[in-house]
Each structure stands twice: as C-alpha cells, then as structure tokens.
Amino acid sequence: MKRRTFIREGVRRVGGLGVGSLAAGSLIAGCSPTESGSSAAIVSQPTIRWRLVSSFPRSLDTLFGAAPDLAERVEALTDGRFQIRAYPSGEIVPALEVLDAVGGGMAEIGHSCGYYYKGKDPALCFDAAVPFGLTARQHSAWLLEAGGLELMREIYAGFGVHNLPGGNTGVQMGGWFREPVKSLADLKGLKMRIPGLGGEVMDSLGVTVQVIAGADIYPSLERGTIDATEWVGPYDDRKLGFHRIVKNYHYPGWWEPGPALSFYVNRDKWNALPKGYQAALEAASRASALRMVSIYDAKNPVALKELVAEGTRLVPFPEDVMAAASKASAELLGDYASSSPGFGKVLAHWQAFREDSNAWFASAEREYLNFALPR
C-alpha cells in the first residue's frame, strides 16, 4: 500500500479525523500539507480539557496509575488536543462518589469499580466481580467479545454514564485476619472490610461487614475498628502496610476471581465528542486496562516473596468456608434475579457464558495448571 493511501486509510478508520490517532499522527508529522492532505483536519479539531476523578489514592500506583496512563495515551493519539487531568480520591470527590460525580456532570470522566455502587443497582456488580465468577481472562472475553459490555452500558445509561474498560487486578487474595480462620464458626462476629456481593455473602455467614475506602483501611485495622480486611493482592497490600499489623493472609479471594475496573464518561460529554476523540478514548482505555493486569502479574510474585520473608503466614480458607460461601453466593444471585428484571437479564447472559467458558478452561488449561502448579 502506498504511503499516502495508508495515511488516508488510518484517518478514515478513526472517523475521518486527522487527530494523530493510530498511525496517522506520526506519519503526518513531517509531511507537507499537500503531501498528506490531512494537516488542515488536525488543526481544525477542538482542544478539549477534561477532569478525571478516581476512586483510588495516588499511593496505589497501579490502580490510580490507570488514570494518568489513559490521559497520556489519549493526548498522544489526538496530537495533544484532547487533554485529561487525573485527580486521586478525595481531591475533588470522595472515593465512593465517582459514579455520581461523573453522571451529575461534576467531572467529565472517572475511574472506579462497579460493585462500589451496588446500592444503586446490584447489576453493576457484574461490571466488576461476582463471587465465584469469572477470572480476568474470562471477564475480558465476556465484556469485549460476548456482549457483556453492551449489557452493562444499558445499566450505566440510567446513571448518565458511558462506561469503558478500566483494568483488572487478576484473582485477589482473601485478605488479612488477626486470627486465622480455621472453620466456618470462626467467621461469626468478625468485623471485616469487604464490599460488593462478597460482603453480602460474608454477612450471611455471620461477619459484620464494613465498606471502607482504600485510604482508610490501615487506620481502621490499626485501631481495631475491623478485625480483617481484603483489598487486592500482595503488591498493593504490602504498599498499604497491612502486614505490619496482622500476619494471617488468607486465600483465595473467592468473591473477586477477576475484578475489573471501569472508566466512566458523562454520557452528554461522550456524545458531544468528535468521533476521532471517541475512538482515541476507546483505544486508550483498552490499552490501559490490559497494562494494569500485566503490571499486577509482574509485581505480585515479587511482593508475595517479600511478605513471606517478613513473617506473613499464607493460609487457605478451609473447605467448609468455601462450600458455605459458594452456596450462599448462588442463593444471593437467585434472590436478586427474582427481585430485579435488569439483574436477571444480565445474570442469564453471564451464566450462559460462564458455563461454556468454564467447560473450556476445565480441559487443557486446568490440566496443565494441575500439573505445573501443584499445591
């Protein structure tokens, strides 16, 4: 393909806008207006400046880091004309109010996690994680290739938000406990920070559940306000210092086998964007989402070794806890489906996908892991 034809094709694929998207910007740079035929299009695009509010503190560089990463990618793809400034939790809005802030127009875009807002609509949990649900790979496939993203956009539209993929942590740990959980009876009366549907399951098993923003977990654990907490995994948990207070690190986080985050865009602002800028946001969000899980897969192994060397005890949840939690989770999903048509619609689609996906992963993938990763 000739160079000039290639440039025109790259511009056409992002809505006919020469905004530096894909390969077009780097190719057009250094070309004369006559040669490229697109410089005028670049100059004609508006300069847009947005604020991005995050649910995460700056100290959590991987979770919060997805926001400035998105901003840098969008700015590069639009030749500097679409600029986004990321703000950590608390600077503009509290950590758990990002959805309202974006839907209400206080900020144009946000970065958060769907299960934080299950009180508004429990179906939002499917955008993040459901107990005994999908792994990171499965969740990505459901969202991006099997129709899950379209279903979630129907839900988010009711809150004035257009959602985009925002990352995944991979399967999480089960959290930090002052005393090891040796049986189901040990959960009775335990005060634990755990959000989402996992929190409701724990509540049904006798746990006193609290939902606390990430920045507030350490002092709550230190003061004894809570007896246990879950967060993400070795890298983030070590940064937050939980191991300095308690030593029992349980696994697995059955309530979050592949929890995803999302970027929330105000729907009116999204609809007003030039098509090329929409394409830039779409591309940047997917790249940032993939980078997050890659970072965790690289940094968690190192952090886990360090935690163990520093005295952390790795403790699997006992079988009776896993069995009781699985049963309670299935009952909880059924209850929500019977009371909420929207939840039931998403659940049916999600369960059909999970059944087929699990059948595939239970073959070659599981057999390989059973051999290569024996406990």
Secondary structure, 3 states (H helix, E strand, C coil): CCHHHHHHHHHHCCCCCCCCCCCHHHHHCCCCHHHHCCHHHHHHCCCEEEEEEECCCCCCCCCCCHHHHHHHHHHHHCCCCEEEEEECCCCCCCHHHHHHHHHCCCCCEEEECHHHHCCCCHHHHHHCCCCCCCCHHHHHHHHHHCCHHHHHHHHHHCCCEEEEEEEECCCCCCEEECCCCCCHHHHCCCEEECCHHHHHHHHHCCCEEECCCHHHHHHHHHHCCCCEECCCCHHHHHHHCHHHCCCEEEECCCCCCCCEEEEEEEHHHHHHCCHHHHHHHHHHHHHHHHHHHHHHHHHHHHHHHHHHHCCCEEEECCHHHHHHHHHHHHHHHHHHHHHCHHHHHHHHHHHHHHHHHHHHHHHHHHHHHHHHCCC
